[in-house]
Amino acid sequence: MKKKIVLTVLFLAGLLLSLVPEFIMYDVLKENYYDKVKACTEKVQGQVVRVEARTFTKTESYSDGTSSERTVTEYRPVFRFEYGGTSYEAEGKMTSNDKDAHVEGEKLELLVAEDDPEFVIEADKKWLYTAMFFMPLAFTAVYLAVVGIVVLAVRGAKRRANG
């Protein structure tokens, strides 16, 4: 009986730890980003007026104490569109490492937040903006899958030993 209590406590502790990335990401981004994405409901036609490049150095650290640096360039589209009789120019919210992901002059459907028209997202990618909030749940899914496999393996071994 004591063994079951210990295993239950360990399981629950692991489950809570696996949810930590989700809580952190949701808490950090919710007010600044998630609510704004949710508010993007007004469809407008937009055009890419330029693609801005941002280059920076990314450092990767390894478990053996070493690290390496590499140069990364991200590309972000800038859209021009009209909403409520006013012309706006706004940066896209997603970046790409593909400089040809958007090209100047490209026309596309955008979603605008009524209360903040300069916050604009690409209509065909709204699912991506929302999905990124749930990606950390993959940690929980992997944890539950591993625990399930271990439990099934232990039960199978016990049955074979008793059986």
Kinemage of the C-alpha trace (Angstrom):
@kinemage 1
@onewidth
@group {chain A} dominant
@subgroup {mainchain}
@vectorlist {calphas} color= white
{ca met a 1} P 0.000 0.000 0.000
{ca lys a 2} L 2.813 2.409 0.903
{ca lys a 3} L 4.445 1.691 -2.466
{ca lys a 4} L 1.252 2.737 -4.315
{ca ile a 5} L 1.099 6.023 -2.403
{ca val a 6} L 4.729 6.812 -3.230
{ca leu a 7} L 4.166 5.962 -6.907
{ca thr a 8} L 1.026 8.102 -6.992
{ca val a 9} L 2.861 11.063 -5.435
{ca leu a 10} L 5.741 10.663 -7.910
{ca phe a 11} L 3.301 10.450 -10.820
{ca leu a 12} L 1.459 13.606 -9.749
{ca ala a 13} L 4.724 15.481 -9.164
{ca gly a 14} L 5.928 14.497 -12.637
{ca leu a 15} L 2.628 15.528 -14.166
{ca leu a 16} L 2.806 18.959 -12.517
{ca leu a 17} L 6.413 19.437 -13.621
{ca ser a 18} L 5.521 18.501 -17.186
{ca leu a 19} L 2.908 21.288 -17.195
{ca val a 20} L 5.352 24.009 -16.063
{ca pro a 21} L 6.333 25.078 -19.635
{ca glu a 22} L 2.656 25.523 -20.531
{ca phe a 23} L 1.980 27.704 -17.485
{ca ile a 24} L 5.070 29.820 -18.106
{ca met a 25} L 4.343 30.378 -21.781
{ca tyr a 26} L 0.675 31.124 -21.184
{ca asp a 27} L 1.398 33.524 -18.329
{ca val a 28} L 4.161 35.379 -20.181
{ca leu a 29} L 2.354 35.742 -23.486
{ca lys a 30} L -1.342 35.812 -22.596
{ca glu a 31} L -1.881 39.510 -22.034
{ca asn a 32} L 0.564 40.715 -24.629
{ca tyr a 33} L -0.204 38.301 -27.407
{ca tyr a 34} L -2.831 35.599 -27.025
{ca asp a 35} L -5.715 37.967 -26.324
{ca lys a 36} L -4.702 40.138 -29.285
{ca val a 37} L -4.579 37.141 -31.628
{ca lys a 38} L -8.019 36.126 -30.403
{ca ala a 39} L -9.265 39.661 -31.112
{ca cys a 40} L -8.128 39.526 -34.754
{ca thr a 41} L -11.476 38.933 -36.414
{ca glu a 42} L -11.816 41.662 -39.043
{ca lys a 43} L -10.771 40.488 -42.533
{ca val a 44} L -8.948 42.923 -44.801
{ca gln a 45} L -6.935 42.626 -47.990
{ca gly a 46} L -3.296 43.497 -47.507
{ca gln a 47} L -0.110 43.734 -49.472
{ca val a 48} L 3.499 43.099 -48.514
{ca val a 49} L 5.316 46.427 -48.919
{ca arg a 50} L 8.713 45.159 -47.775
{ca val a 51} L 10.415 42.329 -45.964
{ca glu a 52} L 12.675 43.381 -43.104
{ca ala a 53} L 15.706 41.295 -42.193
{ca arg a 54} L 17.125 41.047 -38.688
{ca thr a 55} L 20.464 39.346 -38.170
{ca phe a 56} L 21.722 38.283 -34.764
{ca thr a 57} L 24.130 35.855 -33.175
{ca lys a 58} L 22.683 32.801 -31.474
{ca thr a 59} L 24.720 30.984 -28.838
{ca glu a 60} L 24.085 27.318 -28.185
{ca ser a 61} L 25.406 25.731 -24.977
{ca tyr a 62} L 26.100 22.022 -24.673
{ca ser a 63} L 26.099 19.680 -21.682
{ca asp a 64} L 29.874 19.231 -21.879
{ca gly a 65} L 30.348 22.916 -21.044
{ca thr a 66} L 31.202 24.039 -24.579
{ca ser a 67} L 29.205 26.399 -26.717
{ca ser a 68} L 29.029 27.586 -30.287
{ca glu a 69} L 27.773 30.704 -31.987
{ca arg a 70} L 26.052 31.046 -35.307
{ca thr a 71} L 24.585 33.929 -37.224
{ca val a 72} L 20.854 33.788 -37.826
{ca thr a 73} L 18.769 35.991 -40.105
{ca glu a 74} L 15.018 36.286 -39.635
{ca tyr a 75} L 12.683 37.871 -42.151
{ca arg a 76} L 9.481 39.674 -41.196
{ca pro a 77} L 6.924 41.032 -43.689
{ca val a 78} L 5.499 44.526 -43.415
{ca phe a 79} L 1.902 44.807 -44.625
{ca arg a 80} L -0.094 47.755 -45.941
{ca phe a 81} L -3.871 47.598 -45.676
{ca glu a 82} L -6.967 49.728 -45.167
{ca tyr a 83} L -9.298 49.379 -42.241
{ca gly a 84} L -12.160 51.672 -41.284
{ca gly a 85} L -11.211 54.164 -43.998
{ca thr a 86} L -7.643 54.542 -42.686
{ca ser a 87} L -4.492 53.216 -44.316
{ca tyr a 88} L -2.119 51.268 -42.042
{ca glu a 89} L 1.332 49.774 -42.308
{ca ala a 90} L 2.148 47.059 -39.785
{ca glu a 91} L 4.751 44.350 -39.231
{ca gly a 92} L 3.703 40.733 -39.453
{ca lys a 93} L 3.891 38.859 -36.161
{ca met a 94} L 5.723 35.785 -37.460
{ca thr a 95} L 9.255 35.627 -38.704
{ca ser a 96} L 10.785 33.144 -41.109
{ca asn a 97} L 14.317 32.060 -41.871
{ca asp a 98} L 13.239 31.805 -45.524
{ca lys a 99} L 13.789 35.169 -47.195
{ca asp a 100} L 11.310 34.208 -49.917
{ca ala a 101} L 8.447 33.316 -47.545
{ca his a 102} L 6.945 36.695 -48.517
{ca val a 103} L 7.769 38.899 -51.469
{ca glu a 104} L 7.201 42.574 -51.985
{ca gly a 105} L 3.883 43.159 -53.756
{ca glu a 106} L 2.337 39.874 -52.552
{ca lys a 107} L -1.372 40.248 -51.775
{ca leu a 108} L -3.001 38.306 -48.976
{ca glu a 109} L -5.904 38.249 -46.553
{ca leu a 110} L -5.147 39.621 -43.095
{ca leu a 111} L -7.005 39.606 -39.803
{ca val a 112} L -7.075 42.853 -37.823
{ca ala a 113} L -7.924 43.475 -34.190
{ca glu a 114} L -10.769 46.007 -34.166
{ca asp a 115} L -9.455 47.811 -31.079
{ca asp a 116} L -5.818 47.788 -32.321
{ca pro a 117} L -5.713 47.886 -36.136
{ca glu a 118} L -1.924 47.885 -36.165
{ca phe a 119} L -1.957 44.368 -34.707
{ca val a 120} L -2.435 42.227 -37.781
{ca ile a 121} L -1.962 38.528 -38.534
{ca glu a 122} L -2.131 36.472 -41.710
{ca ala a 123} L -5.601 34.936 -42.001
{ca asp a 124} L -4.396 31.576 -43.326
{ca lys a 125} L -2.014 31.165 -40.378
{ca lys a 126} L -4.307 32.020 -37.459
{ca trp a 127} L -4.307 28.366 -36.379
{ca leu a 128} L -0.515 28.558 -36.035
{ca tyr a 129} L -0.675 31.587 -33.766
{ca thr a 130} L -3.137 29.746 -31.521
{ca ala a 131} L -1.352 26.378 -31.668
{ca met a 132} L 1.911 27.777 -30.346
{ca phe a 133} L 0.276 28.250 -26.947
{ca phe a 134} L -0.458 24.553 -26.724
{ca met a 135} L 2.894 23.214 -27.952
{ca pro a 136} L 4.288 22.890 -24.424
{ca leu a 137} L 1.512 20.393 -23.716
{ca ala a 138} L 3.644 17.986 -25.757
{ca phe a 139} L 5.821 17.622 -22.625
{ca thr a 140} L 2.773 16.408 -20.730
{ca ala a 141} L 1.721 14.063 -23.523
{ca val a 142} L 5.199 12.517 -23.687
{ca tyr a 143} L 5.298 12.169 -19.903
{ca leu a 144} L 1.916 10.429 -19.824
{ca ala a 145} L 2.915 8.141 -22.710
{ca val a 146} L 6.157 7.128 -20.974
{ca val a 147} L 4.364 6.493 -17.676
{ca gly a 148} L 1.712 4.451 -19.496
{ca ile a 149} L 4.335 2.330 -21.261
{ca val a 150} L 6.225 1.721 -18.010
{ca val a 151} L 3.032 0.725 -16.180
{ca leu a 152} L 2.045 -1.686 -18.963
{ca ala a 153} L 5.553 -3.176 -19.064
{ca val a 154} L 5.632 -3.697 -15.281
{ca arg a 155} L 2.156 -5.266 -15.285
{ca gly a 156} L 3.130 -7.545 -18.173
{ca ala a 157} L 6.321 -8.628 -16.397
{ca lys a 158} L 4.362 -9.382 -13.199
{ca arg a 159} L 1.804 -11.439 -15.115
{ca arg a 160} L 4.519 -13.444 -16.837
{ca ala a 161} L 6.305 -14.025 -13.525
{ca asn a 162} L 3.083 -15.139 -11.802
{ca gly a 163} L 1.744 -16.943 -14.642
